[in-house]
Amino acid sequence: MMGGGPSGGMTANAILVAGCFWGMRDLISKCPGAISTQVGYIGGDRANARYRNHGARAHTIETTFDSGRTSYRGCSDSFPD
């Protein structure tokens, strides 16, 4: 996504994979420059994955961030090692 961020920079999207997206969503949303987050699933064997029935799909977090304030690495560094 390209657009103007709050600091006058451009916005960008990052899709990150996590074991559980709810906890990671909270961490990412606190990252300086994070504008929005959305959780979902990627890959796997289910056409319409749901929280209790997602098969082999991975939990993902899509975040939109102000690239004038942070970077993809800045967002991904929000994840614990």
DSSP file (Angstrom, degrees, kcal/mol; ACC not computed):
  #  RESIDUE AA STRUCTURE BP1 BP2  ACC     N-H-->O    O-->H-N    N-H-->O    O-->H-N    TCO  KAPPA ALPHA  PHI   PSI    X-CA   Y-CA   Z-CA
    1    1 A M              0   0    0      0, 0.0     2,-0.4     0, 0.0    12,-0.1   0.000 360.0 360.0 360.0 136.0    0.0    0.0    0.0
    2    2 A M        +     0   0    0     10,-0.1     2,-0.3     8,-0.1    10,-0.1  -0.970 360.0 113.8-120.2 136.9    1.3    3.4   -0.8
    3    3 A G        -     0   0    0     -2,-0.4     8,-1.7     8,-0.4     2,-0.5  -0.968  65.9 -63.7-179.0 179.4   -0.1    6.5    0.7
    4    4 A G  B     -A   10   0A   0     -2,-0.3     6,-0.3     6,-0.2     5,-0.1  -0.734  45.8-150.3 -88.2 127.3    0.8    9.4    3.0
    5    5 A G    >   -     0   0    0      4,-4.6     3,-2.0    -2,-0.5     6,-0.1  -0.422  32.7 -98.0 -88.1 169.4    1.5    8.5    6.6
    6    6 A P  T 3  S+     0   0    0      0, 0.0    -1,-0.1     0, 0.0     4,-0.0   0.792 123.9  51.0 -58.5 -30.4    0.8   10.8    9.6
    7    7 A S  T 3  S-     0   0    0      3,-0.1     3,-0.1    26,-0.1    -3,-0.0   0.386 125.1 -99.7 -89.1   6.0    4.4   12.0    9.7
    8    8 A G  S <  S+     0   0    0     -3,-2.0     2,-0.0     1,-0.3    -1,-0.0   0.336  90.4 116.9  92.2  -7.3    4.4   12.9    6.0
    9    9 A G  S    S-     0   0    0      1,-0.1    -4,-4.6    -5,-0.1    -1,-0.3  -0.192  72.5 -89.6 -80.9-179.9    6.2    9.6    5.1
   10   10 A M  B     -A    4   0A   0     -6,-0.3    57,-3.0    -3,-0.1    58,-0.5  -0.558  35.9-124.3 -87.4 156.2    4.8    6.9    3.0
   11   11 A T  E     -B   66   0B   0     -8,-1.7    -8,-0.4    55,-0.2     2,-0.3  -0.740  28.5-177.9 -98.1 153.9    2.8    4.0    4.4
   12   12 A A  E     -B   65   0B   0     53,-2.2    53,-2.8    -2,-0.3     2,-0.4  -0.953  18.8-128.4-143.6 160.6    3.8    0.4    3.8
   13   13 A N  E     -B   64   0B   0     -2,-0.3     2,-0.4    51,-0.2    51,-0.2  -0.869  16.3-170.5-112.7 147.4    2.3   -3.0    4.7
   14   14 A A  E     -B   63   0B   0     49,-2.2    49,-2.8    -2,-0.4     2,-0.6  -0.998  10.1-154.6-132.6 137.8    4.1   -6.0    6.4
   15   15 A I  E     -B   62   0B   0     -2,-0.4     2,-0.3    47,-0.2    47,-0.2  -0.966  19.9-176.7-112.9 118.9    2.7   -9.5    6.8
   16   16 A L  E     -B   61   0B   0     45,-2.7    45,-2.8    -2,-0.6     2,-0.4  -0.880  17.6-138.1-118.3 146.8    4.2  -11.3    9.7
   17   17 A V  E     +B   60   0B   0     -2,-0.3     2,-0.3    43,-0.2    43,-0.2  -0.865  26.9 171.0-108.0 137.3    3.6  -14.9   10.9
   18   18 A A  E     -B   59   0B   0     41,-2.4    41,-0.6    -2,-0.4     3,-0.3  -0.933  44.1-119.8-140.7 161.9    3.2  -15.8   14.5
   19   19 A G  S    S+     0   0    0      1,-0.3     2,-0.4    -2,-0.3    40,-0.1   0.851 109.7  12.8 -70.0 -34.7    2.2  -18.8   16.7
   20   20 A C     >  -     0   0    0     39,-0.1     4,-1.2     1,-0.1    -1,-0.3  -0.925  69.1-160.1-144.1 114.8   -0.7  -16.8   18.1
   21   21 A F  H  > S+     0   0    0     -2,-0.4     4,-2.3    -3,-0.3     5,-0.2   0.731  81.1  68.3 -74.7 -20.2   -1.7  -13.6   16.5
   22   22 A W  H  > S+     0   0    0      2,-0.2     4,-1.4     1,-0.2    -1,-0.2   0.953 105.5  39.4 -66.6 -48.2   -3.6  -12.0   19.4
   23   23 A G  H  > S+     0   0    0     -3,-0.2     4,-1.6     1,-0.2    -1,-0.2   0.905 118.0  49.1 -65.9 -40.8   -0.6  -11.5   21.6
   24   24 A M  H  X S+     0   0    0     -4,-1.2     4,-2.8     1,-0.2     5,-0.2   0.847 104.1  60.4 -67.8 -33.5    1.6  -10.4   18.7
   25   25 A R  H  X S+     0   0    0     -4,-2.3     4,-2.4     1,-0.2    -1,-0.2   0.911 104.4  49.7 -60.2 -41.9   -1.1   -8.0   17.5
   26   26 A D  H  X S+     0   0    0     -4,-1.4     4,-0.7     2,-0.2    -1,-0.2   0.908 111.9  48.1 -63.4 -41.7   -0.9   -6.1   20.8
   27   27 A L  H >< S+     0   0    0     -4,-1.6     3,-0.8     1,-0.2     4,-0.3   0.936 113.6  46.3 -63.8 -47.0    3.0   -5.9   20.5
   28   28 A I  H >< S+     0   0    0     -4,-2.8     3,-1.8     1,-0.2    -2,-0.2   0.890 105.3  59.7 -64.8 -39.6    2.9   -4.7   16.9
   29   29 A S  H 3< S+     0   0    0     -4,-2.4    -1,-0.2     1,-0.3    -2,-0.2   0.731 103.0  54.2 -64.2 -19.3    0.2   -2.1   17.6
   30   30 A K  T << S+     0   0    0     -3,-0.8    -1,-0.3    -4,-0.7    -2,-0.2   0.517  81.3 113.3 -89.4  -6.7    2.6   -0.5   20.1
   31   31 A C  S X  S-     0   0    0     -3,-1.8     3,-2.4    -4,-0.3    44,-0.1  -0.474  82.7-104.6 -65.2 129.7    5.4   -0.2   17.6
   32   32 A P  T 3  S+     0   0    0      0, 0.0    -1,-0.1     0, 0.0     3,-0.1  -0.357 108.9  23.4 -55.9 129.3    6.1    3.5   16.8
   33   33 A G  T 3  S+     0   0    0      1,-0.3    33,-2.8    -4,-0.1     2,-0.2   0.269  84.5 139.4  96.5 -11.4    4.6    4.2   13.4
   34   34 A A  E <   +C   65   0B   0     -3,-2.4    -1,-0.3    31,-0.2    31,-0.3  -0.508  22.9 175.6 -67.2 130.5    2.1    1.4   13.4
   35   35 A I  E     -     0   0B   0     29,-3.2     2,-0.3     1,-0.4    30,-0.2   0.810  59.2 -12.4-103.2 -45.6   -1.2    2.6   11.9
   36   36 A S  E     -C   64   0B   0     28,-1.6    28,-2.3     2,-0.0    -1,-0.4  -0.987  53.2-154.2-154.7 160.1   -3.4   -0.4   11.9
   37   37 A T  E     -C   63   0B   0     -2,-0.3     2,-0.3    26,-0.2    26,-0.2  -0.968   5.7-173.6-135.5 154.1   -3.3   -4.2   12.2
   38   38 A Q  E     -C   62   0B   0     24,-2.0    24,-3.4    -2,-0.3     2,-0.3  -0.975  14.1-146.5-146.7 133.6   -5.4   -7.0   10.9
   39   39 A V  E     +C   61   0B   0     -2,-0.3     2,-0.3    22,-0.2    22,-0.2  -0.681  34.7 123.2-101.9 156.6   -5.2  -10.7   11.8
   40   40 A G  E     -C   60   0B   0     20,-2.0    20,-2.8    -2,-0.3     2,-0.3  -0.925  49.4 -80.0-177.2-159.2   -5.9  -13.7    9.6
   41   41 A Y  E     -C   59   0B   0     -2,-0.3     2,-0.3    18,-0.2    18,-0.2  -0.907  27.6-164.9-130.4 154.7   -4.4  -16.9    8.2
   42   42 A I  E     -C   58   0B   0     16,-1.6    16,-2.4    -2,-0.3    -2,-0.0  -0.994  52.6  -6.1-141.0 147.7   -2.1  -17.7    5.3
   43   43 A G  S    S+     0   0    0     -2,-0.3     3,-0.3    14,-0.2    14,-0.2  -0.216  78.4  99.9  70.9-162.9   -1.3  -21.0    3.4
   44   44 A G  S    S-     0   0    0     12,-0.2    -1,-0.1     1,-0.2    11,-0.1  -0.253  81.2 -69.3  84.3-165.6   -2.6  -24.3    4.5
   45   45 A D  S    S+     0   0    0      9,-0.2     2,-0.5    -2,-0.0    -1,-0.2   0.228  92.6  91.5-119.6  10.6   -5.4  -26.6    3.5
   46   46 A R        -     0   0    0     -3,-0.3     3,-0.5     8,-0.3     7,-0.0  -0.930  53.4-157.9-114.6 132.0   -8.6  -24.9    4.5
   47   47 A A  S    S+     0   0    0     -2,-0.5     2,-0.3     1,-0.3    -1,-0.1   0.881  94.1  27.4 -72.0 -37.9  -10.5  -22.5    2.2
   48   48 A N  S    S-     0   0    0      5,-0.1    -1,-0.3     2,-0.0     5,-0.0  -0.639  84.6-167.0-127.4  73.4  -12.3  -20.7    5.0
   49   49 A A        -     0   0    0     -3,-0.5     2,-0.3    -2,-0.3     5,-0.2  -0.288   4.9-173.2 -64.8 143.6  -10.1  -20.9    8.1
   50   50 A R  B >   -D   53   0C   0      3,-1.2     3,-1.1     1,-0.1     5,-0.1  -0.871  40.1 -99.0-129.9 164.7  -11.6  -20.0   11.5
   51   51 A Y  T 3  S+     0   0    0     -2,-0.3     3,-0.4     1,-0.3    -1,-0.1   0.890 123.9  35.6 -54.2 -45.8   -9.9  -19.6   14.8
   52   52 A R  T 3  S+     0   0    0      1,-0.2    -1,-0.3     2,-0.1     3,-0.1   0.501 128.0  37.6 -87.9  -3.5  -11.0  -23.1   16.1
   53   53 A N  B <   +D   50   0C   0     -3,-1.1    -3,-1.2     1,-0.1    -1,-0.2  -0.495  67.4 128.3-147.5  70.2  -10.7  -24.7   12.6
   54   54 A H    >   -     0   0    0     -3,-0.4     3,-2.2     1,-0.3    -8,-0.3   0.401  42.8-162.4-110.1   2.4   -7.7  -23.4   10.7
   55   55 A G  T 3   -     0   0    0      1,-0.3    -1,-0.3   -10,-0.1   -11,-0.1  -0.249  68.6 -18.2  56.9-133.2   -6.0  -26.7    9.7
   56   56 A A  T 3  S+     0   0    0      2,-0.1    -1,-0.3   -13,-0.0   -12,-0.2   0.276 102.1 124.8 -92.1  10.3   -2.3  -26.1    8.7
   57   57 A R    <   -     0   0    0     -3,-2.2     2,-0.3   -14,-0.2   -14,-0.2  -0.404  59.1-125.2 -70.8 148.8   -2.8  -22.4    8.1
   58   58 A A  E     - C   0  42B   0    -16,-2.4   -16,-1.6    -2,-0.1     2,-0.3  -0.722  20.5-112.6 -95.2 143.6   -0.4  -20.1    9.9
   59   59 A H  E     -BC  18  41B   0    -41,-0.6   -41,-2.4    -2,-0.3     2,-0.3  -0.576  43.6-173.2 -69.8 132.2   -1.6  -17.2   12.0
   60   60 A T  E     -BC  17  40B   0    -20,-2.8   -20,-2.0    -2,-0.3     2,-0.4  -0.921  21.3-154.3-131.0 156.5   -0.6  -13.9   10.4
   61   61 A I  E     -BC  16  39B   0    -45,-2.8   -45,-2.7    -2,-0.3     2,-0.6  -0.992   7.3-159.8-128.6 121.7   -0.7  -10.2   11.2
   62   62 A E  E     -BC  15  38B   0    -24,-3.4   -24,-2.0    -2,-0.4     2,-0.4  -0.906  16.7-174.0 -98.8 126.4   -0.9   -7.6    8.5
   63   63 A T  E     -BC  14  37B   0    -49,-2.8   -49,-2.2    -2,-0.6     2,-0.5  -0.961  18.4-151.7-122.1 139.8    0.3   -4.2    9.7
   64   64 A T  E     +BC  13  36B   0    -28,-2.3   -29,-3.2    -2,-0.4   -28,-1.6  -0.934  27.6 179.7-103.4 129.4    0.2   -0.9    8.0
   65   65 A F  E     -BC  12  34B   0    -53,-2.8   -53,-2.2    -2,-0.5     2,-0.8  -0.927  36.7-109.5-134.5 157.1    2.9    1.4    9.2
   66   66 A D  E >>  -B   11   0B   0    -33,-2.8     3,-2.2    -2,-0.3     4,-1.9  -0.756  25.0-157.9 -83.2 108.0    4.3    4.9    8.6
   67   67 A S  T 34 S+     0   0    0    -57,-3.0    -1,-0.1    -2,-0.8   -56,-0.1   0.591  89.5  66.5 -69.8  -8.2    7.6    4.3    6.8
   68   68 A G  T 34 S+     0   0    0    -58,-0.5    -1,-0.3     1,-0.1     3,-0.1   0.635 112.7  32.0 -80.0 -15.0    8.8    7.7    7.9
   69   69 A R  T <4 S+     0   0    0     -3,-2.2     2,-0.3     1,-0.3    -2,-0.2   0.663 130.9   0.7-113.2 -26.0    8.7    6.5   11.6
   70   70 A T     <  -     0   0    0     -4,-1.9    -1,-0.3   -37,-0.2     2,-0.2  -0.900  61.2-135.1-152.5 179.1    9.6    2.8   11.3
   71   71 A S     >  -     0   0    0     -2,-0.3     4,-2.2    -3,-0.1     5,-0.2  -0.756  40.2 -91.6-132.0 176.5   10.5    0.1    8.9
   72   72 A Y  H  > S+     0   0    0     -2,-0.2     4,-2.8     1,-0.2     5,-0.2   0.929 129.6  50.3 -56.4 -44.5    9.6   -3.5    8.2
   73   73 A R  H  > S+     0   0    0      1,-0.2     4,-2.4     2,-0.2    -1,-0.2   0.893 106.3  55.0 -62.5 -39.2   12.5   -4.5   10.5
   74   74 A G  H  4 S+     0   0    0      2,-0.2     4,-0.3     1,-0.2    -1,-0.2   0.898 111.5  44.5 -60.9 -40.0   11.2   -2.1   13.2
   75   75 A C  H >< S+     0   0    0     -4,-2.2     3,-1.5     1,-0.2     4,-0.2   0.930 114.6  47.5 -68.6 -45.2    7.9   -3.9   13.1
   76   76 A S  H >< S+     0   0    0     -4,-2.8     3,-1.5     1,-0.3    -2,-0.2   0.790 101.4  65.2 -70.2 -25.8    9.4   -7.4   13.0
   77   77 A D  T 3< S+     0   0    0     -4,-2.4    -1,-0.3     1,-0.3    -2,-0.2   0.623  84.8  76.1 -70.0 -10.5   11.7   -6.5   15.9
   78   78 A S  T <  S+     0   0    0     -3,-1.5    -1,-0.3    -4,-0.3    -2,-0.2   0.705  78.9  90.2 -69.1 -19.3    8.5   -6.1   18.0
   79   79 A F  S <  S-     0   0    0     -3,-1.5     2,-0.1    -4,-0.2   -55,-0.0  -0.569  85.1-118.6 -78.0 137.9    8.4   -9.9   18.1
   80   80 A P              0   0    0      0, 0.0    -1,-0.1     0, 0.0    -2,-0.1  -0.428 360.0 360.0 -71.0 153.5   10.2  -11.6   21.0
   81   81 A D              0   0    0     -2,-0.1    -2,-0.0    -4,-0.1    -4,-0.0   0.464 360.0 360.0 -71.9 360.0   13.1  -14.0   20.1
